[in-house]
Amino acid sequence: MSTVDQRTTLTEPAAAVAAPFSEAPARAVGAVALAALALIHVEDLPDTWGDSTLVGSAFVVLIAVSLALAGALLARPVNQRLWLVVGAVGAGAMVAYVLSRTSGIPGDDDDIGNWRCPLGLATLTVETLIIVLAAWLASARSRS
């Protein structure tokens, strides 16, 4: 290879651009966010269960689904459908939270107007991360 060829090869950005996108870091962040969502709801479960068995049961389902999805993200390469499910779980939890603070949920109207709850703010933050991450990766998958 001549000197000119070497300079062209070294300054060619095509190799860096063509490198495959690795989802591993995003999958790890998603798994940690889902685990955090589950942990927040585990922390609030005893009080919630005492106030409303219906909402407590929904918490148990959310905890189980969040942990199962976290495991699925870590276990294998994921497809667009899994990211859509992850996003839907985050969005569903966020909608339930907003409903619990606005109109109330059947059997539990104690939290109407309680927007400053530290666990609630933490869960909204985690749910937002889950939704944004899932939407980004689902759309990246649909383009590829």
N, C-alpha and C positions, 0 to 999 in steps of 0.2 A: 504494500500500500504506500502510495507516495505521501509526501508531507501535506499536499493540498487535500488529498482524500482523508487523511487523519483529522485535519482541522474541520472539514465538513462533517465528518462522523461525530466528532466531539460536540459540535454546536447544534446538531440536529435534534430538535425537541420531539420528534415523532415517537421515539421510544418511550419517553415519559408520558406522553399523551395516550399512547396505545396500551399502557399498563392496565390490567384488569382491575376493576373496582372491587375492593374487599369489603364485604358486609360485616366481617367479624367484629370490629369495634362497635358498630351500630347495634348489632345483635346483643352484645354485652351490655351496652347502655340500656337497651330496651328491657333486657332481663332484670337488670338492677332496678330500673324504674317500676317494673311490674312487681318485683319483690317488695319495694318500698310501699307501693300501693296496698299490697296485702298486709304489710306490717302496720301501717297506719290504721287499717280497719281491724286488725287483731287488737291493737291498743284500745280502740274505742268500742270493741264488741261487748264487754261486760255491761257497761252502762246502757248501750243501745238495746241489748237483749232484754234488760230489765224494763226498759220503757216500752219497747214494741217488739214482739216476737217476729212480726212480719219483716220489719227492717233488719232485725238481727239475723234472720234467715237469709235475707238478701246479702248481708255482709259476709256470711259464711260462704255463699255461692261465689261472691266476688273474690274472696280470698282464695278459694280453691281454683277458680278459673285463672286468676292472675298468676298463681304459682305454676299451674300446668302450662300456661303460655310462656312463662319465663323459662321453664325447662325445655319446651319445644324450640325456643329461640336459641338455646345453648346446645341442644342435642344434634342439630343437623342444619345444613343449609336450608334456608326458608324460601318459600315462594311468595308471590304477590298476595295470594289469598290469605296466608297467615298474617301478613302485615295488616291487611284490611280487618281481620278479626281482632288483632291487637288494638288497632285504632278504634274499632267499634266498642270494645270493652272500656277503653279510656273515655270515649265520648259518652257512653251510657252511664258510667259512674259520675261524670261531670253533670249530665242532665239531671240525674237523681239528686245530686247535691243541690243544684240550683232550685229544683222543685221543693226540696226540703226547707229551703230558706225563703221561698216566695209563697207558694200556695199550700205547702205542707204535703206530707205523704199520708195516705190513709193509715190511721192508727198512730201517727206521730206528727203532731203539729207543734211540739215544744221548741223546735229550732227556727221557726219563722222569724226572720229578721236577724238571726244570729250569724252575721257575716264575719265577725272577728274571732271566731273559734280558731285557735292555733292549729289543731289537727285538720280542720276544714281548709285553712289556707295552705297547709302542707299538701293535702290531697289534691287541691286545685292545681298547685304547681306541678306535681308529679303527673297528673292527668294531662295537663297541657303538654308536657314533655313527651308523653306517650303518643298523644294525638299527632303532634308535629312530626315526630320521628317516624311514625307509621305512615303518615301521609307522604312524607318525603321518599321513603323507601318503596312504598307501593307505587308511587308515580315513577320513580327511577326504574323499577322493574317493568312497568308498562311501556317505557320508552326503549328498553333493550330487547 
